């Protein structure tokens, strides 16, 4: 089974780029792979509840919805 690592380097200043690692990890898990997320640089703020609730990308679901699925699937997040 493949194990994939996704790195978030963008924070709330660029909500569309910020959600990509979370979307990719969620999709990987749902496709039967293992996944983990690392938060670096501006991405470290994405672990805060108030930030999770405020990040709304263009064309994708809000980070709060995606984060809920990440937690449900028990995807590890490293800061």
N, CA, C and O of each residue as an XYZ file, in Angstrom:
316
protein
N       0.836     -1.169      0.000
C       0.000      0.000      0.000
C       0.889      1.244      0.000
O       1.876      1.316      0.733
N       0.533      2.201     -0.817
C       1.300      3.438     -0.910
C       1.023      4.327      0.290
O      -0.108      4.412      0.768
N       2.069      4.988      0.770
C       1.920      5.978      1.833
C       2.353      7.317      1.273
O       3.474      7.470      0.789
N       1.463      8.275      1.345
C       1.729      9.577      0.770
C       1.809     10.633      1.858
O       1.055     10.597      2.831
N       2.723     11.568      1.686
C       2.863     12.692      2.614
C       2.528     13.974      1.866
O       3.037     14.224      0.774
N       1.679     14.768      2.461
C       1.277     16.037      1.866
C       1.724     17.162      2.785
O       1.595     17.064      4.005
N       2.253     18.237      2.197
C       2.826     19.333      2.976
C       2.039     20.609      2.701
O       1.854     21.011      1.553
N       1.583     21.231      3.778
C       0.879     22.509      3.674
C       1.850     23.624      4.024
O       2.326     23.702      5.156
N       2.145     24.484      3.062
C       3.032     25.616      3.306
C       2.296     26.944      3.184
O       2.862     27.998      3.473
N       1.039     26.896      2.759
C       0.224     28.107      2.633
C      -0.785     28.135      3.761
O      -1.311     27.098      4.165
N      -1.052     29.330      4.269
C      -2.013     29.489      5.347
C      -3.260     30.197      4.876
O      -3.630     30.120      3.704
N      -3.899     30.882      5.788
C      -5.164     31.539      5.491
C      -5.029     32.682      4.489
O      -6.032     33.145      3.947
N      -3.810     33.140      4.238
C      -3.616     34.210      3.249
C      -3.903     33.741      1.829
O      -4.164     34.562      0.949
N      -3.858     32.435      1.594
C      -4.185     31.859      0.285
C      -5.031     30.608      0.524
O      -4.524     29.489      0.459
N      -6.324     30.805      0.799
C      -7.174     29.690      1.198
C      -7.276     28.570      0.166
O      -7.416     27.404      0.537
N      -7.209     28.898     -1.095
C      -7.323     27.858     -2.121
C      -6.125     26.914     -2.068
O      -6.294     25.695     -2.101
N      -4.916     27.470     -1.985
C      -3.727     26.620     -1.882
C      -3.646     25.933     -0.524
O      -3.093     24.838     -0.418
N      -4.187     26.559      0.509
C      -4.113     26.008      1.860
C      -4.877     24.691      1.990
O      -4.459     23.811      2.743
N      -5.983     24.543      1.273
C      -6.797     23.325      1.435
C      -6.275     22.142      0.630
O      -6.652     21.005      0.916
N      -5.427     22.365     -0.358
C      -4.985     21.266     -1.232
C      -4.411     20.068     -0.487
O      -4.831     18.946     -0.772
N      -3.473     20.232      0.453
C      -2.938     19.053      1.140
C      -4.011     18.268      1.894
O      -3.952     17.040      1.960
N      -4.974     18.964      2.454
C      -6.057     18.300      3.178
C      -6.964     17.531      2.214
O      -7.362     16.400      2.493
N      -7.283     18.150      1.092
C      -8.083     17.471      0.064
C      -7.354     16.246     -0.490
O      -7.952     15.186     -0.674
N      -6.071     16.405     -0.750
C      -5.292     15.305     -1.316
C      -5.176     14.146     -0.333
O      -5.305     12.987     -0.728
N      -4.936     14.441      0.931
C      -4.840     13.383      1.938
C      -6.172     12.664      2.099
O      -6.212     11.437      2.197
N      -7.253     13.418      2.127
C      -8.593     12.836      2.229
C      -8.864     11.922      1.041
O      -9.372     10.814      1.212
N      -8.531     12.376     -0.147
C      -8.738     11.574     -1.353
C      -7.876     10.316     -1.349
O      -8.333      9.248     -1.757
N      -6.640     10.435     -0.894
C      -5.744      9.280     -0.845
C      -6.298      8.207      0.091
O      -6.305      7.025     -0.254
N      -6.757      8.609      1.264
C      -7.330      7.663      2.230
C      -8.562      6.986      1.634
O      -8.741      5.774      1.760
N      -9.393      7.771      0.993
C     -10.618      7.223      0.409
C     -10.323      6.297     -0.768
O     -11.167      5.484     -1.145
N      -9.120      6.418     -1.351
C      -8.702      5.539     -2.443
C      -7.946      4.316     -1.928
O      -7.443      3.511     -2.711
N      -7.873      4.185     -0.599
C      -7.251      3.012     -0.011
C      -5.766      3.119      0.279
O      -5.116      2.115      0.569
N      -5.225      4.318      0.206
C      -3.814      4.535      0.511
C      -3.667      5.090      1.919
O      -4.651      5.483      2.547
N      -2.447      5.121      2.406
C      -2.144      5.784      3.672
C      -1.717      7.210      3.359
O      -1.139      7.474      2.305
N      -2.002      8.126      4.274
C      -1.637      9.522      4.047
C      -1.328     10.198      5.370
O      -1.797      9.788      6.431
N      -0.526     11.243      5.272
C      -0.249     12.103      6.420
C      -0.067     13.523      5.914
O       0.230     13.746      4.740
N      -0.249     14.475      6.808
C      -0.135     15.891      6.465
C       0.907     16.530      7.370
O       0.901     16.314      8.582
N       1.799     17.317      6.782
C       2.762     18.108      7.545
C       2.462     19.582      7.310
O       2.249     20.004      6.173
N       2.445     20.355      8.376
C       2.222     21.791      8.281
C       3.546     22.505      8.500
O       4.219     22.291      9.508
N       3.914     23.359      7.547
C       5.182     24.088      7.608
C       4.949     25.550      7.245
O       3.988     25.883      6.552
N       5.827     26.405      7.715
C       5.754     27.819      7.353
C       4.399     28.412      7.695
O       3.907     28.250      8.812
N       3.795     29.100      6.730
C       2.494     29.728      6.950
C       1.391     28.702      7.194
O       0.333     29.048      7.720
N       1.623     27.448      6.821
C       0.619     26.404      6.994
C       0.369     25.993      8.431
O      -0.650     25.363      8.715
N       1.273     26.333      9.354
C       1.093     25.892     10.744
C      -0.148     26.496     11.395
O      -0.689     25.913     12.335
N      -0.605     27.639     10.924
C      -1.806     28.253     11.515
C      -3.074     27.473     11.191
O      -4.110     27.679     11.824
N      -2.998     26.580     10.210
C      -4.192     25.846      9.790
C      -4.679     24.850     10.826
O      -5.748     24.265     10.656
N      -3.931     24.645     11.884
C      -4.343     23.715     12.933
C      -5.211     24.414     13.987
O      -5.827     23.746     14.818
N      -5.266     25.736     13.962
C      -6.048     26.498     14.946
C      -7.529     26.481     14.574
O      -7.888     26.671     13.412
N      -8.382     26.252     15.568
C      -9.828     26.178     15.320
C     -10.379     27.423     14.639
O     -11.187     27.323     13.716
N      -9.943     28.605     15.097
C     -10.477     29.840     14.516
C     -10.045     30.025     13.061
O     -10.755     30.655     12.278
N      -8.899     29.487     12.703
C      -8.439     29.566     11.312
C      -9.167     28.524     10.465
O      -9.609     28.822      9.355
N      -9.292     27.311     10.983
C     -10.008     26.252     10.252
C     -11.394     26.738      9.848
O     -11.842     26.490      8.728
N     -12.066     27.423     10.752
C     -13.417     27.894     10.479
C     -13.498     29.063      9.526
O     -14.580     29.381      9.032
N     -12.372     29.715      9.254
C     -12.409     30.911      8.406
C     -11.826     30.705      7.007
O     -11.911     31.606      6.173
N     -11.241     29.552      6.736
C     -10.605     29.325      5.435
C     -11.628     28.752      4.454
O     -12.086     27.618      4.596
N     -11.972     29.568      3.461
C     -12.933     29.168      2.438
C     -12.280     29.380      1.070
O     -12.148     30.519      0.621
N     -11.874     28.302      0.409
C     -11.197     28.424     -0.875
C     -12.170     28.688     -2.024
O     -13.385     28.570     -1.869
N     -11.618     29.042     -3.159
C     -12.417     29.220     -4.368
C     -12.596     27.861     -5.035
O     -11.613     27.212     -5.392
N     -13.824     27.434     -5.205
C     -14.111     26.202     -5.939
C     -14.008     24.912     -5.150
O     -14.190     23.838     -5.724
N     -13.723     24.973     -3.855
C     -13.600     23.785     -3.028
C     -14.412     23.982     -1.762
O     -14.780     25.112     -1.439
N     -14.701     22.911     -1.040
C     -15.424     23.074      0.224
C     -14.573     23.825      1.247
O     -13.348     23.852      1.131
N     -15.209     24.431      2.239
C     -14.456     25.106      3.300
C     -13.533     24.124      4.026
O     -13.823     22.931      4.119
N     -12.428     24.646      4.534
C     -11.471     23.809      5.255
C     -12.134     23.087      6.421
O     -11.770     21.950      6.721
N     -13.096     23.718      7.081
C     -13.771     23.081      8.216
C     -14.409     21.758      7.805
O     -14.344     20.784      8.556
N     -15.020     21.708      6.631
C     -15.649     20.468      6.146
C     -14.598     19.405      5.834
O     -14.761     18.236      6.182
N     -13.524     19.823      5.177
C     -12.462     18.892      4.806
C     -11.745     18.400      6.059
O     -11.414     17.219      6.172
N     -11.507     19.313      6.998
C     -10.805     18.960      8.235
C     -11.608     17.928      9.029
O     -11.036     17.028      9.644
N     -12.910     18.063      9.011
C     -13.776     17.095      9.694
C     -13.541     15.691      9.138
O     -13.473     14.725      9.899
N     -13.417     15.574      7.818
C     -13.147     14.272      7.189
C     -11.745     13.780      7.528
O     -11.544     12.582      7.728
N     -10.783     14.680      7.594
C      -9.408     14.309      7.958
C      -9.386     13.706      9.364
O      -8.734     12.689      9.596
N     -10.090     14.326     10.285
C     -10.166     13.825     11.663
C     -10.898     12.491     11.679
O     -10.467     11.560     12.360
N     -11.988     12.386     10.948
C     -12.765     11.139     10.893
C     -11.909      9.971     10.407
O     -12.016      8.861     10.930
N     -11.067     10.216      9.415
C     -10.197      9.185      8.859
C      -8.913      8.998      9.661
O      -8.087      8.146      9.332
N      -8.748      9.802     10.718
C      -7.574      9.713     11.595
C      -6.258      9.897     10.836
O      -5.278      9.194     11.082
N      -6.259     10.852      9.915
C      -5.056     11.162      9.148
C      -4.110     11.938     10.067
O      -4.494     12.974     10.610
N      -2.879     11.451     10.248
C      -1.930     12.160     11.114
C      -1.563     13.534     10.553
O      -1.370     13.703      9.349
N      -1.474     14.508     11.459
C      -1.048     15.862     11.088
C       0.159     16.208     11.945
O       0.106     16.122     13.172
N       1.242     16.600     11.292
C       2.485     16.960     11.973
C       2.715     18.446     11.830
O       2.557     19.007     10.746
N       3.093     19.084     12.930
C       3.357     20.530     12.905
C       4.820     20.753     13.208
O       5.277     21.895     13.241
